[in-house]
Structure formats: structure tokens, C-alpha cells
Amino acid sequence: MTAKTQSPLTVYYDGACPVCRREIGFYEKRTGGEVSYCNVALEACPAPDLDREAALRRFHVRLPDGALVSGAAAFL
């Protein structure tokens, strides 16, 4: 994970995608340490219920209650 400490919200994204990197960079500047970011293009995905290939295909977020959401629901 690129964040220094675990936060209640974790974003899994494809850091090899220029659009994804730009989007995540925008959010990182605004969220401070409130959100953890995991670049699944560089790191093994630390979620047992999310494999790397799925994480590279779609945007996923782990919510504070542990639920994993993807796509448009993850952006909300």
C-alpha cells in the first residue's frame, strides 16, 4: 500500500493506467491520510476476496465495514 498507515477506506487502482494515475493523484492530494491507496499494478493485492486481475480491470474500494465495492458504486 502506498499510504503509511491503514485507513478505514482503501482504494485499489491500476497504476499502469495513465488516466487512473492522474485521477488517483487528484484524490490523494485532497484526502490526506484518510484514504489508503493500493497500486495493484506494482503491488500484490492484499485482499483475499479481490484477485489482481479483477483489480486491474475495475476500480475497487474497501469500505470501513469491510465491504468491497467496484465500478460506479466505488466512486460514490
C-alpha positions as CSV (number, residue, x, y, z in Angstrom):
1,M,0.0,0.0,0.0
2,T,1.3,3.4,-0.7
3,A,-0.3,5.0,2.3
4,K,1.8,4.9,5.5
5,T,-0.9,3.8,7.8
6,Q,-4.0,1.7,7.3
7,S,-7.1,3.8,7.0
8,P,-10.8,2.8,7.1
9,L,-11.1,3.3,3.3
10,T,-8.8,1.5,0.8
11,V,-8.8,2.3,-2.9
12,Y,-7.3,-0.4,-5.3
13,Y,-6.3,1.0,-8.7
14,D,-4.3,0.3,-11.8
15,G,-1.2,2.5,-11.5
16,A,-0.1,1.4,-15.0
17,C,-3.1,3.3,-16.5
18,P,-2.2,7.0,-17.1
19,V,-5.9,8.1,-16.6
20,C,-6.1,6.1,-13.3
21,R,-2.8,7.6,-12.0
22,R,-4.0,11.1,-12.8
23,E,-7.4,10.5,-11.1
24,I,-5.8,8.9,-8.0
25,G,-3.2,11.7,-7.8
26,F,-6.1,14.2,-7.8
27,Y,-7.8,12.4,-4.9
28,E,-4.6,11.8,-2.9
29,K,-3.9,15.5,-2.7
30,R,-7.4,16.0,-1.3
31,T,-7.8,13.1,1.1
32,G,-4.5,13.3,3.1
33,G,-4.2,10.2,5.3
34,E,-7.9,9.5,5.4
35,V,-7.7,7.0,2.5
36,S,-5.2,4.2,1.7
37,Y,-4.3,3.6,-1.9
38,C,-3.0,0.3,-3.3
39,N,-1.5,0.4,-6.8
40,V,-2.2,-3.2,-7.9
41,A,0.0,-2.8,-11.0
42,L,3.0,-2.7,-8.7
43,E,1.9,-4.5,-5.5
44,A,0.3,-7.8,-4.7
45,C,-3.3,-7.2,-3.9
46,P,-3.6,-7.6,-0.2
47,A,-7.3,-8.6,-0.3
48,P,-8.2,-12.3,-0.2
49,D,-11.5,-11.6,-1.9
50,L,-10.1,-9.5,-4.8
51,D,-7.6,-11.0,-7.2
52,R,-5.1,-8.9,-9.1
53,E,-6.7,-9.3,-12.5
54,A,-10.1,-8.2,-11.3
55,A,-8.5,-5.2,-9.5
56,L,-6.7,-4.2,-12.7
57,R,-10.0,-4.4,-14.8
58,R,-12.2,-2.3,-12.5
59,F,-11.9,0.3,-9.8
60,H,-12.5,-1.2,-6.3
61,V,-12.8,0.3,-2.8
62,R,-12.8,-1.4,0.6
63,L,-15.3,0.4,2.8
64,P,-14.9,0.8,6.6
65,D,-17.3,-2.0,7.2
66,G,-15.2,-4.4,5.2
67,A,-17.4,-4.4,2.1
68,L,-15.8,-4.4,-1.2
69,V,-17.5,-2.3,-3.9
70,S,-16.4,-1.7,-7.5
71,G,-17.2,0.4,-10.5
72,A,-19.5,3.4,-10.2
73,A,-20.5,2.3,-6.6
74,A,-16.9,2.6,-5.5
75,F,-16.7,6.2,-6.7
76,L,-19.7,7.1,-4.6
